[in-house]
Protein backbone atom coordinates (compact mmCIF):
# COMPACT_ATOMS: atom_id res chain seq x y z
CA UNK A 1 0.00 0.00 0.00
CA UNK A 2 1.31 3.42 -0.95
CA UNK A 3 2.00 5.74 1.96
CA UNK A 4 0.44 9.19 2.13
CA UNK A 5 0.97 12.11 1.82
CA UNK A 6 2.23 11.15 -1.61
CA UNK A 7 3.46 12.78 -4.80
CA UNK A 8 2.66 10.71 -7.90
CA UNK A 9 4.55 11.84 -10.99
CA UNK A 10 2.79 10.88 -14.23
CA UNK A 11 5.34 10.65 -17.06
CA UNK A 12 2.61 10.77 -19.77
CA UNK A 13 4.30 10.51 -23.19
CA UNK A 14 6.59 13.48 -22.81
CA UNK A 15 9.87 13.02 -24.70
CA UNK A 16 11.70 13.92 -21.47
CA UNK A 17 10.39 10.74 -19.84
CA UNK A 18 10.87 7.97 -22.37
CA UNK A 19 13.21 4.94 -22.14
CA UNK A 20 16.54 5.72 -20.45
CA UNK A 21 15.33 9.23 -19.71
CA UNK A 22 12.48 7.68 -17.72
CA UNK A 23 15.07 5.78 -15.68
CA UNK A 24 17.11 8.92 -15.01
CA UNK A 25 14.02 10.89 -14.05
CA UNK A 26 12.87 8.11 -11.71
CA UNK A 27 16.32 8.07 -10.06
CA UNK A 28 16.10 11.81 -9.49
CA UNK A 29 12.61 11.54 -7.99
CA UNK A 30 13.67 8.59 -5.80
CA UNK A 31 16.71 10.46 -4.50
CA UNK A 32 14.67 13.54 -3.57
CA UNK A 33 12.12 11.30 -1.84
CA UNK A 34 14.88 9.66 0.20
CA UNK A 35 16.56 12.93 1.05
CA UNK A 36 13.32 14.62 2.15
CA UNK A 37 11.69 11.51 3.65
CA UNK A 38 8.55 11.75 1.53
CA UNK A 39 6.41 9.16 -0.23
CA UNK A 40 6.46 9.20 -4.05
CA UNK A 41 5.46 7.01 -6.98
CA UNK A 42 6.04 7.32 -10.72
CA UNK A 43 3.72 6.41 -13.60
CA UNK A 44 5.88 5.85 -16.69
CA UNK A 45 4.63 4.56 -20.02
CA UNK A 46 3.70 0.92 -19.81
CA UNK A 47 6.59 -0.11 -22.07
CA UNK A 48 8.99 1.45 -19.55
CA UNK A 49 7.49 -0.13 -16.42
CA UNK A 50 9.86 -3.09 -16.18
CA UNK A 51 12.92 -1.00 -16.99
CA UNK A 52 12.21 1.25 -14.01
CA UNK A 53 10.74 -1.24 -11.55
CA UNK A 54 13.70 -3.59 -11.98
CA UNK A 55 16.36 -0.92 -11.56
CA UNK A 56 15.09 1.62 -9.08
CA UNK A 57 13.70 1.41 -5.57
CA UNK A 58 10.56 3.46 -6.17
CA UNK A 59 6.88 2.45 -6.40
CA UNK A 60 5.85 2.28 -10.05
CA UNK A 61 2.30 2.58 -11.38
CA UNK A 62 0.97 1.84 -14.86
CA UNK A 63 -0.74 4.76 -16.60
CA UNK A 64 -3.61 2.60 -17.80
CA UNK A 65 -4.93 -0.97 -17.62
CA UNK A 66 -7.63 -2.38 -19.87
CA UNK A 67 -10.74 -4.06 -18.45
CA UNK A 68 -9.76 -7.55 -19.63
CA UNK A 69 -8.84 -10.93 -18.20
CA UNK A 70 -5.99 -13.11 -19.54
CA UNK A 71 -6.72 -14.57 -22.97
CA UNK A 72 -7.02 -13.55 -26.60
CA UNK A 73 -6.73 -9.74 -26.50
CA UNK A 74 -4.06 -8.45 -28.89
CA UNK A 75 -2.47 -5.13 -28.03
CA UNK A 76 -4.36 -4.62 -24.77
CA UNK A 77 -2.88 -3.96 -21.34
CA UNK A 78 -3.44 -6.73 -18.84
CA UNK A 79 -3.31 -6.19 -15.06
CA UNK A 80 -1.33 -9.41 -14.58
CA UNK A 81 1.36 -8.16 -16.96
CA UNK A 82 1.63 -4.86 -15.09
CA UNK A 83 2.12 -6.80 -11.88
CA UNK A 84 4.74 -9.01 -13.54
CA UNK A 85 6.74 -5.91 -14.52
CA UNK A 86 6.95 -4.94 -10.85
CA UNK A 87 4.28 -2.24 -10.97
CA UNK A 88 2.37 -1.85 -7.70
CA UNK A 89 -0.80 -0.48 -9.26
CA UNK A 90 -2.24 1.72 -11.95
CA UNK A 91 -3.87 5.01 -12.76
CA UNK A 92 -7.37 4.44 -14.13
CA UNK A 93 -9.55 6.76 -16.22
CA UNK A 94 -7.02 9.55 -16.61
CA UNK A 95 -8.64 12.46 -18.37
CA UNK A 96 -6.36 11.68 -21.34
CA UNK A 97 -7.46 8.01 -21.37
CA UNK A 98 -11.03 7.82 -20.17
CA UNK A 99 -13.10 4.70 -19.57
CA UNK A 100 -16.81 4.02 -19.24
CA UNK A 101 -18.06 3.75 -15.62
CA UNK A 102 -18.53 -0.02 -15.91
CA UNK A 103 -14.98 -0.36 -17.24
CA UNK A 104 -13.61 1.66 -14.31
CA UNK A 105 -15.44 -0.65 -11.93
CA UNK A 106 -14.04 -3.71 -13.70
CA UNK A 107 -10.43 -2.47 -13.64
CA UNK A 108 -10.66 -1.50 -9.95
CA UNK A 109 -11.94 -5.00 -9.22
CA UNK A 110 -9.19 -6.66 -11.28
CA UNK A 111 -6.50 -4.64 -9.48
CA UNK A 112 -7.98 -5.49 -6.10
CA UNK A 113 -7.95 -9.22 -6.97
CA UNK A 114 -4.25 -8.91 -7.79
CA UNK A 115 -3.50 -6.80 -4.69
CA UNK A 116 -2.53 -3.85 -6.87
CA UNK A 117 -3.26 -0.22 -5.94
CA UNK A 118 -5.95 1.60 -7.91
CA UNK A 119 -5.84 5.37 -8.46
CA UNK A 120 -8.98 6.46 -10.28
CA UNK A 121 -8.92 9.93 -11.85
CA UNK A 122 -12.07 12.01 -11.97
CA UNK A 123 -12.82 15.37 -13.54
CA UNK A 124 -14.86 16.85 -10.67
CA UNK A 125 -16.14 16.10 -7.15
CA UNK A 126 -19.39 14.53 -8.38
CA UNK A 127 -17.50 12.04 -10.54
CA UNK A 128 -15.20 11.36 -7.56
CA UNK A 129 -18.26 10.46 -5.55
CA UNK A 130 -19.52 8.11 -8.28
CA UNK A 131 -16.24 6.27 -8.68
CA UNK A 132 -15.65 6.04 -4.90
CA UNK A 133 -18.53 3.55 -4.85
CA UNK A 134 -16.23 1.12 -6.69
CA UNK A 135 -13.91 1.22 -3.64
CA UNK A 136 -10.62 2.12 -5.31
CA UNK A 137 -7.64 2.79 -3.05
CA UNK A 138 -7.41 6.40 -4.21
CA UNK A 139 -9.35 8.92 -6.24
CA UNK A 140 -7.56 11.86 -7.89
CA UNK A 141 -9.65 14.89 -8.78
CA UNK A 142 -8.23 16.68 -11.84
CA UNK A 143 -10.17 19.46 -13.60
CA UNK A 144 -9.18 18.92 -17.27
CA UNK A 145 -8.98 22.63 -18.07
CA UNK A 146 -6.15 23.08 -15.54
CA UNK A 147 -4.09 20.07 -16.64
CA UNK A 148 -0.73 21.21 -18.00
CA UNK A 149 -1.67 24.85 -17.33
CA UNK A 150 0.75 25.57 -14.48
CA UNK A 151 -2.28 26.96 -12.59
CA UNK A 152 -2.74 24.74 -9.54
CA UNK A 153 -6.15 23.28 -8.80
CA UNK A 154 -5.43 23.77 -5.08
CA UNK A 155 -5.05 27.53 -5.59
CA UNK A 156 -7.34 28.27 -8.54
CA UNK A 157 -10.22 25.95 -7.60
CA UNK A 158 -9.72 25.01 -3.93
CA UNK A 159 -13.42 24.13 -3.61
CA UNK A 160 -12.92 21.31 -6.13
CA UNK A 161 -10.42 19.69 -3.76
CA UNK A 162 -12.37 20.23 -0.54
CA UNK A 163 -15.68 19.15 -2.14
CA UNK A 164 -14.05 15.99 -3.52
CA UNK A 165 -12.69 15.17 -0.05
CA UNK A 166 -16.11 15.75 1.51
CA UNK A 167 -18.13 13.78 -1.05
CA UNK A 168 -15.76 10.83 -1.14
CA UNK A 169 -15.72 10.65 2.67
CA UNK A 170 -19.54 10.47 2.64
CA UNK A 171 -19.42 7.47 0.30
CA UNK A 172 -16.40 5.68 1.70
CA UNK A 173 -13.96 7.22 4.21
CA UNK A 174 -11.45 4.49 3.32
CA UNK A 175 -10.85 5.94 -0.15
CA UNK A 176 -7.98 8.42 -0.12
CA UNK A 177 -8.36 11.61 -2.16
CA UNK A 178 -5.56 13.17 -4.21
CA UNK A 179 -5.74 16.21 -6.44
CA UNK A 180 -3.94 17.18 -9.59
CA UNK A 181 -3.72 19.65 -12.47
CA UNK A 182 -1.26 22.51 -12.54
CA UNK A 183 0.52 21.55 -9.29
CA UNK A 184 3.86 23.30 -9.64
CA UNK A 185 5.25 24.52 -6.32
CA UNK A 186 5.64 23.52 -2.71
CA UNK A 187 2.98 26.07 -1.89
CA UNK A 188 0.52 24.37 -4.29
CA UNK A 189 1.31 21.09 -2.57
CA UNK A 190 0.94 22.50 0.97
CA UNK A 191 -2.45 24.05 0.14
CA UNK A 192 -3.64 20.76 -1.39
CA UNK A 193 -2.86 18.99 1.90
CA UNK A 194 -4.51 21.75 3.92
CA UNK A 195 -7.66 21.26 1.84
CA UNK A 196 -7.75 17.62 2.93
CA UNK A 197 -6.06 15.92 -0.02
CA UNK A 198 -3.64 13.13 0.88
CA UNK A 199 -1.33 13.86 -2.01
CA UNK A 200 -1.05 15.09 -5.56
CA UNK A 201 -0.82 13.71 -9.06
CA UNK A 202 1.38 15.89 -11.23
CA UNK A 203 3.28 15.79 -14.51
CA UNK A 204 4.57 18.79 -16.45
CA UNK A 205 6.06 20.80 -13.57
CA UNK A 206 8.57 18.02 -12.89
CA UNK A 207 8.83 16.07 -16.16
CA UNK A 208 9.27 19.15 -18.35
CA UNK A 209 11.30 21.19 -15.85
CA UNK A 210 14.77 22.31 -16.96
CA UNK A 211 15.91 21.02 -13.55
CA UNK A 212 13.59 18.20 -12.43
CA UNK A 213 15.50 17.75 -9.16
CA UNK A 214 14.93 21.38 -8.16
CA UNK A 215 11.28 21.13 -9.18
CA UNK A 216 10.81 17.98 -7.12
CA UNK A 217 12.60 19.50 -4.11
CA UNK A 218 10.24 22.47 -4.23
CA UNK A 219 7.19 20.16 -4.24
CA UNK A 220 8.67 18.06 -1.41
CA UNK A 221 9.12 21.19 0.71
CA UNK A 222 5.36 21.63 0.56
CA UNK A 223 5.00 18.39 2.49
CA UNK A 224 7.82 18.81 4.94
CA UNK A 225 6.86 22.43 5.78
CA UNK A 226 3.31 21.43 6.67
O1 LIG B 1 -1.80 13.06 -14.19
C1 LIG B 1 -1.41 14.31 -13.76
C2 LIG B 1 -1.80 15.34 -14.72
O2 LIG B 1 -2.90 15.14 -15.50
C3 LIG B 1 -1.62 16.73 -14.27
O3 LIG B 1 -0.79 17.25 -15.22
O4 LIG B 1 0.94 18.70 -16.09
O5 LIG B 1 -1.00 19.67 -14.86
O6 LIG B 1 0.72 18.38 -13.61
P1 LIG B 1 0.02 18.58 -14.91
py3Dmol code that shows the C-alpha trace and the ligand (Angstrom):
import py3Dmol

protein = """\
ATOM      1  CA  UNK A   1       0.000   0.000   0.000  1.00  0.00           C
ATOM      2  CA  UNK A   2       1.314   3.420  -0.948  1.00  0.00           C
ATOM      3  CA  UNK A   3       1.996   5.736   1.964  1.00  0.00           C
ATOM      4  CA  UNK A   4       0.439   9.190   2.132  1.00  0.00           C
ATOM      5  CA  UNK A   5       0.970  12.107   1.822  1.00  0.00           C
ATOM      6  CA  UNK A   6       2.227  11.148  -1.607  1.00  0.00           C
ATOM      7  CA  UNK A   7       3.461  12.780  -4.804  1.00  0.00           C
ATOM      8  CA  UNK A   8       2.662  10.708  -7.897  1.00  0.00           C
ATOM      9  CA  UNK A   9       4.545  11.841 -10.987  1.00  0.00           C
ATOM     10  CA  UNK A  10       2.791  10.880 -14.228  1.00  0.00           C
ATOM     11  CA  UNK A  11       5.338  10.650 -17.055  1.00  0.00           C
ATOM     12  CA  UNK A  12       2.608  10.774 -19.765  1.00  0.00           C
ATOM     13  CA  UNK A  13       4.304  10.510 -23.194  1.00  0.00           C
ATOM     14  CA  UNK A  14       6.592  13.480 -22.814  1.00  0.00           C
ATOM     15  CA  UNK A  15       9.867  13.023 -24.696  1.00  0.00           C
ATOM     16  CA  UNK A  16      11.705  13.921 -21.472  1.00  0.00           C
ATOM     17  CA  UNK A  17      10.387  10.743 -19.836  1.00  0.00           C
ATOM     18  CA  UNK A  18      10.874   7.966 -22.371  1.00  0.00           C
ATOM     19  CA  UNK A  19      13.205   4.944 -22.141  1.00  0.00           C
ATOM     20  CA  UNK A  20      16.544   5.718 -20.452  1.00  0.00           C
ATOM     21  CA  UNK A  21      15.331   9.235 -19.711  1.00  0.00           C
ATOM     22  CA  UNK A  22      12.481   7.680 -17.721  1.00  0.00           C
ATOM     23  CA  UNK A  23      15.070   5.776 -15.684  1.00  0.00           C
ATOM     24  CA  UNK A  24      17.112   8.918 -15.006  1.00  0.00           C
ATOM     25  CA  UNK A  25      14.019  10.892 -14.046  1.00  0.00           C
ATOM     26  CA  UNK A  26      12.875   8.107 -11.705  1.00  0.00           C
ATOM     27  CA  UNK A  27      16.318   8.071 -10.061  1.00  0.00           C
ATOM     28  CA  UNK A  28      16.101  11.810  -9.490  1.00  0.00           C
ATOM     29  CA  UNK A  29      12.610  11.539  -7.986  1.00  0.00           C
ATOM     30  CA  UNK A  30      13.672   8.593  -5.801  1.00  0.00           C
ATOM     31  CA  UNK A  31      16.709  10.465  -4.502  1.00  0.00           C
ATOM     32  CA  UNK A  32      14.674  13.539  -3.569  1.00  0.00           C
ATOM     33  CA  UNK A  33      12.122  11.297  -1.843  1.00  0.00           C
ATOM     34  CA  UNK A  34      14.875   9.663   0.200  1.00  0.00           C
ATOM     35  CA  UNK A  35      16.561  12.933   1.046  1.00  0.00           C
ATOM     36  CA  UNK A  36      13.315  14.620   2.151  1.00  0.00           C
ATOM     37  CA  UNK A  37      11.686  11.513   3.648  1.00  0.00           C
ATOM     38  CA  UNK A  38       8.546  11.753   1.530  1.00  0.00           C
ATOM     39  CA  UNK A  39       6.406   9.161  -0.234  1.00  0.00           C
ATOM     40  CA  UNK A  40       6.460   9.204  -4.048  1.00  0.00           C
ATOM     41  CA  UNK A  41       5.461   7.014  -6.985  1.00  0.00           C
ATOM     42  CA  UNK A  42       6.044   7.319 -10.720  1.00  0.00           C
ATOM     43  CA  UNK A  43       3.719   6.405 -13.596  1.00  0.00           C
ATOM     44  CA  UNK A  44       5.883   5.848 -16.686  1.00  0.00           C
ATOM     45  CA  UNK A  45       4.630   4.562 -20.021  1.00  0.00           C
ATOM     46  CA  UNK A  46       3.698   0.915 -19.812  1.00  0.00           C
ATOM     47  CA  UNK A  47       6.587  -0.106 -22.074  1.00  0.00           C
ATOM     48  CA  UNK A  48       8.987   1.450 -19.552  1.00  0.00           C
ATOM     49  CA  UNK A  49       7.493  -0.130 -16.418  1.00  0.00           C
ATOM     50  CA  UNK A  50       9.857  -3.093 -16.178  1.00  0.00           C
ATOM     51  CA  UNK A  51      12.923  -1.000 -16.990  1.00  0.00           C
ATOM     52  CA  UNK A  52      12.214   1.253 -14.013  1.00  0.00           C
ATOM     53  CA  UNK A  53      10.737  -1.237 -11.551  1.00  0.00           C
ATOM     54  CA  UNK A  54      13.696  -3.586 -11.981  1.00  0.00           C
ATOM     55  CA  UNK A  55      16.365  -0.918 -11.559  1.00  0.00           C
ATOM     56  CA  UNK A  56      15.089   1.622  -9.077  1.00  0.00           C
ATOM     57  CA  UNK A  57      13.702   1.414  -5.571  1.00  0.00           C
ATOM     58  CA  UNK A  58      10.564   3.461  -6.167  1.00  0.00           C
ATOM     59  CA  UNK A  59       6.875   2.447  -6.404  1.00  0.00           C
ATOM     60  CA  UNK A  60       5.851   2.281 -10.052  1.00  0.00           C
ATOM     61  CA  UNK A  61       2.303   2.578 -11.385  1.00  0.00           C
ATOM     62  CA  UNK A  62       0.969   1.838 -14.862  1.00  0.00           C
ATOM     63  CA  UNK A  63      -0.737   4.765 -16.599  1.00  0.00           C
ATOM     64  CA  UNK A  64      -3.611   2.599 -17.798  1.00  0.00           C
ATOM     65  CA  UNK A  65      -4.927  -0.970 -17.622  1.00  0.00           C
ATOM     66  CA  UNK A  66      -7.631  -2.377 -19.866  1.00  0.00           C
ATOM     67  CA  UNK A  67     -10.740  -4.064 -18.449  1.00  0.00           C
ATOM     68  CA  UNK A  68      -9.762  -7.551 -19.631  1.00  0.00           C
ATOM     69  CA  UNK A  69      -8.837 -10.930 -18.199  1.00  0.00           C
ATOM     70  CA  UNK A  70      -5.994 -13.109 -19.543  1.00  0.00           C
ATOM     71  CA  UNK A  71      -6.719 -14.571 -22.967  1.00  0.00           C
ATOM     72  CA  UNK A  72      -7.023 -13.547 -26.604  1.00  0.00           C
ATOM     73  CA  UNK A  73      -6.733  -9.740 -26.504  1.00  0.00           C
ATOM     74  CA  UNK A  74      -4.061  -8.455 -28.886  1.00  0.00           C
ATOM     75  CA  UNK A  75      -2.471  -5.129 -28.027  1.00  0.00           C
ATOM     76  CA  UNK A  76      -4.364  -4.622 -24.768  1.00  0.00           C
ATOM     77  CA  UNK A  77      -2.878  -3.959 -21.344  1.00  0.00           C
ATOM     78  CA  UNK A  78      -3.442  -6.730 -18.844  1.00  0.00           C
ATOM     79  CA  UNK A  79      -3.314  -6.187 -15.059  1.00  0.00           C
ATOM     80  CA  UNK A  80      -1.330  -9.412 -14.576  1.00  0.00           C
ATOM     81  CA  UNK A  81       1.355  -8.155 -16.963  1.00  0.00           C
ATOM     82  CA  UNK A  82       1.625  -4.863 -15.093  1.00  0.00           C
ATOM     83  CA  UNK A  83       2.118  -6.799 -11.877  1.00  0.00           C
ATOM     84  CA  UNK A  84       4.738  -9.008 -13.542  1.00  0.00           C
ATOM     85  CA  UNK A  85       6.744  -5.909 -14.521  1.00  0.00           C
ATOM     86  CA  UNK A  86       6.946  -4.940 -10.854  1.00  0.00           C
ATOM     87  CA  UNK A  87       4.281  -2.238 -10.973  1.00  0.00           C
ATOM     88  CA  UNK A  88       2.372  -1.848  -7.703  1.00  0.00           C
ATOM     89  CA  UNK A  89      -0.796  -0.483  -9.261  1.00  0.00           C
ATOM     90  CA  UNK A  90      -2.238   1.724 -11.949  1.00  0.00           C
ATOM     91  CA  UNK A  91      -3.872   5.015 -12.757  1.00  0.00           C
ATOM     92  CA  UNK A  92      -7.372   4.444 -14.126  1.00  0.00           C
ATOM     93  CA  UNK A  93      -9.550   6.765 -16.222  1.00  0.00           C
ATOM     94  CA  UNK A  94      -7.025   9.552 -16.606  1.00  0.00           C
ATOM     95  CA  UNK A  95      -8.642  12.463 -18.374  1.00  0.00           C
ATOM     96  CA  UNK A  96      -6.363  11.677 -21.339  1.00  0.00           C
ATOM     97  CA  UNK A  97      -7.458   8.014 -21.370  1.00  0.00           C
ATOM     98  CA  UNK A  98     -11.032   7.818 -20.173  1.00  0.00           C
ATOM     99  CA  UNK A  99     -13.097   4.698 -19.568  1.00  0.00           C
ATOM    100  CA  UNK A 100     -16.810   4.022 -19.236  1.00  0.00           C
ATOM    101  CA  UNK A 101     -18.058   3.753 -15.622  1.00  0.00           C
ATOM    102  CA  UNK A 102     -18.534  -0.018 -15.907  1.00  0.00           C
ATOM    103  CA  UNK A 103     -14.981  -0.355 -17.240  1.00  0.00           C
ATOM    104  CA  UNK A 104     -13.613   1.656 -14.309  1.00  0.00           C
ATOM    105  CA  UNK A 105     -15.438  -0.653 -11.928  1.00  0.00           C
ATOM    106  CA  UNK A 106     -14.036  -3.708 -13.696  1.00  0.00           C
ATOM    107  CA  UNK A 107     -10.427  -2.466 -13.636  1.00  0.00           C
ATOM    108  CA  UNK A 108     -10.664  -1.504  -9.949  1.00  0.00           C
ATOM    109  CA  UNK A 109     -11.937  -4.999  -9.223  1.00  0.00           C
ATOM    110  CA  UNK A 110      -9.191  -6.661 -11.279  1.00  0.00           C
ATOM    111  CA  UNK A 111      -6.504  -4.644  -9.479  1.00  0.00           C
ATOM    112  CA  UNK A 112      -7.979  -5.493  -6.095  1.00  0.00           C
ATOM    113  CA  UNK A 113      -7.950  -9.216  -6.972  1.00  0.00           C
ATOM    114  CA  UNK A 114      -4.253  -8.911  -7.787  1.00  0.00           C
ATOM    115  CA  UNK A 115      -3.499  -6.800  -4.692  1.00  0.00           C
ATOM    116  CA  UNK A 116      -2.530  -3.846  -6.867  1.00  0.00           C
ATOM    117  CA  UNK A 117      -3.261  -0.222  -5.941  1.00  0.00           C
ATOM    118  CA  UNK A 118      -5.947   1.598  -7.910  1.00  0.00           C
ATOM    119  CA  UNK A 119      -5.841   5.368  -8.457  1.00  0.00           C
ATOM    120  CA  UNK A 120      -8.984   6.462 -10.276  1.00  0.00           C
ATOM    121  CA  UNK A 121      -8.917   9.927 -11.850  1.00  0.00           C
ATOM    122  CA  UNK A 122     -12.069  12.014 -11.975  1.00  0.00           C
ATOM    123  CA  UNK A 123     -12.823  15.374 -13.545  1.00  0.00           C
ATOM    124  CA  UNK A 124     -14.861  16.851 -10.666  1.00  0.00           C
ATOM    125  CA  UNK A 125     -16.136  16.104  -7.145  1.00  0.00           C
ATOM    126  CA  UNK A 126     -19.394  14.528  -8.383  1.00  0.00           C
ATOM    127  CA  UNK A 127     -17.499  12.040 -10.540  1.00  0.00           C
ATOM    128  CA  UNK A 128     -15.198  11.360  -7.564  1.00  0.00           C
ATOM    129  CA  UNK A 129     -18.262  10.456  -5.547  1.00  0.00           C
ATOM    130  CA  UNK A 130     -19.519   8.112  -8.276  1.00  0.00           C
ATOM    131  CA  UNK A 131     -16.236   6.274  -8.676  1.00  0.00           C
ATOM    132  CA  UNK A 132     -15.646   6.044  -4.905  1.00  0.00           C
ATOM    133  CA  UNK A 133     -18.526   3.554  -4.847  1.00  0.00           C
ATOM    134  CA  UNK A 134     -16.227   1.118  -6.688  1.00  0.00           C
ATOM    135  CA  UNK A 135     -13.906   1.217  -3.636  1.00  0.00           C
ATOM    136  CA  UNK A 136     -10.624   2.118  -5.311  1.00  0.00           C
ATOM    137  CA  UNK A 137      -7.643   2.794  -3.049  1.00  0.00           C
ATOM    138  CA  UNK A 138      -7.409   6.399  -4.207  1.00  0.00           C
ATOM    139  CA  UNK A 139      -9.355   8.921  -6.242  1.00  0.00           C
ATOM    140  CA  UNK A 140      -7.559  11.859  -7.885  1.00  0.00           C
ATOM    141  CA  UNK A 141      -9.651  14.888  -8.778  1.00  0.00           C
ATOM    142  CA  UNK A 142      -8.234  16.685 -11.836  1.00  0.00           C
ATOM    143  CA  UNK A 143     -10.175  19.461 -13.601  1.00  0.00           C
ATOM    144  CA  UNK A 144      -9.185  18.916 -17.271  1.00  0.00           C
ATOM    145  CA  UNK A 145      -8.981  22.626 -18.074  1.00  0.00           C
ATOM    146  CA  UNK A 146      -6.150  23.077 -15.540  1.00  0.00           C
ATOM    147  CA  UNK A 147      -4.090  20.066 -16.640  1.00  0.00           C
ATOM    148  CA  UNK A 148      -0.732  21.215 -18.004  1.00  0.00           C
ATOM    149  CA  UNK A 149      -1.669  24.853 -17.329  1.00  0.00           C
ATOM    150  CA  UNK A 150       0.747  25.568 -14.476  1.00  0.00           C
ATOM    151  CA  UNK A 151      -2.275  26.956 -12.589  1.00  0.00           C
ATOM    152  CA  UNK A 152      -2.735  24.738  -9.543  1.00  0.00           C
ATOM    153  CA  UNK A 153      -6.148  23.282  -8.798  1.00  0.00           C
ATOM    154  CA  UNK A 154      -5.435  23.772  -5.078  1.00  0.00           C
ATOM    155  CA  UNK A 155      -5.053  27.535  -5.590  1.00  0.00           C
ATOM    156  CA  UNK A 156      -7.337  28.269  -8.541  1.00  0.00           C
ATOM    157  CA  UNK A 157     -10.218  25.954  -7.599  1.00  0.00           C
ATOM    158  CA  UNK A 158      -9.723  25.009  -3.927  1.00  0.00           C
ATOM    159  CA  UNK A 159     -13.416  24.135  -3.610  1.00  0.00           C
ATOM    160  CA  UNK A 160     -12.917  21.309  -6.128  1.00  0.00           C
ATOM    161  CA  UNK A 161     -10.418  19.690  -3.758  1.00  0.00           C
ATOM    162  CA  UNK A 162     -12.370  20.231  -0.540  1.00  0.00           C
ATOM    163  CA  UNK A 163     -15.684  19.146  -2.138  1.00  0.00           C
ATOM    164  CA  UNK A 164     -14.053  15.994  -3.521  1.00  0.00           C
ATOM    165  CA  UNK A 165     -12.692  15.166  -0.054  1.00  0.00           C
ATOM    166  CA  UNK A 166     -16.113  15.753   1.514  1.00  0.00           C
ATOM    167  CA  UNK A 167     -18.135  13.777  -1.053  1.00  0.00           C
ATOM    168  CA  UNK A 168     -15.758  10.826  -1.140  1.00  0.00           C
ATOM    169  CA  UNK A 169     -15.721  10.646   2.670  1.00  0.00           C
ATOM    170  CA  UNK A 170     -19.540  10.471   2.641  1.00  0.00           C
ATOM    171  CA  UNK A 171     -19.424   7.473   0.298  1.00  0.00           C
ATOM    172  CA  UNK A 172     -16.396   5.678   1.701  1.00  0.00           C
ATOM    173  CA  UNK A 173     -13.964   7.216   4.212  1.00  0.00           C
ATOM    174  CA  UNK A 174     -11.454   4.488   3.320  1.00  0.00           C
ATOM    175  CA  UNK A 175     -10.852   5.943  -0.151  1.00  0.00           C
ATOM    176  CA  UNK A 176      -7.979   8.422  -0.120  1.00  0.00           C
ATOM    177  CA  UNK A 177      -8.355  11.611  -2.161  1.00  0.00           C
ATOM    178  CA  UNK A 178      -5.562  13.172  -4.209  1.00  0.00           C
ATOM    179  CA  UNK A 179      -5.741  16.206  -6.442  1.00  0.00           C
ATOM    180  CA  UNK A 180      -3.942  17.183  -9.589  1.00  0.00           C
ATOM    181  CA  UNK A 181      -3.722  19.654 -12.465  1.00  0.00           C
ATOM    182  CA  UNK A 182      -1.263  22.507 -12.544  1.00  0.00           C
ATOM    183  CA  UNK A 183       0.517  21.553  -9.289  1.00  0.00           C
ATOM    184  CA  UNK A 184       3.856  23.301  -9.643  1.00  0.00           C
ATOM    185  CA  UNK A 185       5.252  24.520  -6.324  1.00  0.00           C
ATOM    186  CA  UNK A 186       5.645  23.521  -2.708  1.00  0.00           C
ATOM    187  CA  UNK A 187       2.981  26.070  -1.893  1.00  0.00           C
ATOM    188  CA  UNK A 188       0.517  24.372  -4.292  1.00  0.00           C
ATOM    189  CA  UNK A 189       1.307  21.087  -2.569  1.00  0.00           C
ATOM    190  CA  UNK A 190       0.936  22.503   0.965  1.00  0.00           C
ATOM    191  CA  UNK A 191      -2.448  24.049   0.141  1.00  0.00           C
ATOM    192  CA  UNK A 192      -3.636  20.756  -1.394  1.00  0.00           C
ATOM    193  CA  UNK A 193      -2.857  18.992   1.897  1.00  0.00           C
ATOM    194  CA  UNK A 194      -4.513  21.746   3.920  1.00  0.00           C
ATOM    195  CA  UNK A 195      -7.662  21.260   1.838  1.00  0.00           C
ATOM    196  CA  UNK A 196      -7.754  17.622   2.926  1.00  0.00           C
ATOM    197  CA  UNK A 197      -6.059  15.919  -0.020  1.00  0.00           C
ATOM    198  CA  UNK A 198      -3.637  13.128   0.876  1.00  0.00           C
ATOM    199  CA  UNK A 199      -1.334  13.862  -2.009  1.00  0.00           C
ATOM    200  CA  UNK A 200      -1.048  15.086  -5.563  1.00  0.00           C
ATOM    201  CA  UNK A 201      -0.817  13.707  -9.062  1.00  0.00           C
ATOM    202  CA  UNK A 202       1.377  15.893 -11.234  1.00  0.00           C
ATOM    203  CA  UNK A 203       3.283  15.795 -14.507  1.00  0.00           C
ATOM    204  CA  UNK A 204       4.573  18.786 -16.446  1.00  0.00           C
ATOM    205  CA  UNK A 205       6.059  20.801 -13.574  1.00  0.00           C
ATOM    206  CA  UNK A 206       8.572  18.025 -12.886  1.00  0.00           C
ATOM    207  CA  UNK A 207       8.829  16.074 -16.163  1.00  0.00           C
ATOM    208  CA  UNK A 208       9.266  19.154 -18.352  1.00  0.00           C
ATOM    209  CA  UNK A 209      11.296  21.186 -15.849  1.00  0.00           C
ATOM    210  CA  UNK A 210      14.769  22.314 -16.960  1.00  0.00           C
ATOM    211  CA  UNK A 211      15.912  21.024 -13.551  1.00  0.00           C
ATOM    212  CA  UNK A 212      13.585  18.195 -12.429  1.00  0.00           C
ATOM    213  CA  UNK A 213      15.504  17.747  -9.161  1.00  0.00           C
ATOM    214  CA  UNK A 214      14.931  21.378  -8.165  1.00  0.00           C
ATOM    215  CA  UNK A 215      11.275  21.128  -9.182  1.00  0.00           C
ATOM    216  CA  UNK A 216      10.813  17.978  -7.120  1.00  0.00           C
ATOM    217  CA  UNK A 217      12.595  19.496  -4.107  1.00  0.00           C
ATOM    218  CA  UNK A 218      10.241  22.472  -4.228  1.00  0.00           C
ATOM    219  CA  UNK A 219       7.188  20.156  -4.243  1.00  0.00           C
ATOM    220  CA  UNK A 220       8.670  18.059  -1.408  1.00  0.00           C
ATOM    221  CA  UNK A 221       9.118  21.185   0.712  1.00  0.00           C
ATOM    222  CA  UNK A 222       5.359  21.627   0.555  1.00  0.00           C
ATOM    223  CA  UNK A 223       5.001  18.393   2.486  1.00  0.00           C
ATOM    224  CA  UNK A 224       7.819  18.813   4.944  1.00  0.00           C
ATOM    225  CA  UNK A 225       6.861  22.426   5.784  1.00  0.00           C
ATOM    226  CA  UNK A 226       3.312  21.429   6.673  1.00  0.00           C
TER     227      UNK A 226
END
"""
ligand_1 = """\
10
LIG
O -1.795 13.060 -14.185
C -1.409 14.314 -13.765
C -1.796 15.337 -14.719
O -2.903 15.141 -15.498
C -1.619 16.731 -14.270
O -0.786 17.251 -15.222
O 0.939 18.699 -16.088
O -1.003 19.670 -14.860
O 0.724 18.385 -13.614
P 0.022 18.583 -14.911
"""
view = py3Dmol.view(width=600, height=400)
view.addModel(protein, "pdb")
view.setStyle({"model": 0}, {"cartoon": {"style": "trace"}})
view.addModel(ligand_1, "xyz")
view.setStyle({"model": 1}, {"stick": {}})
view.zoomTo()
view.show()
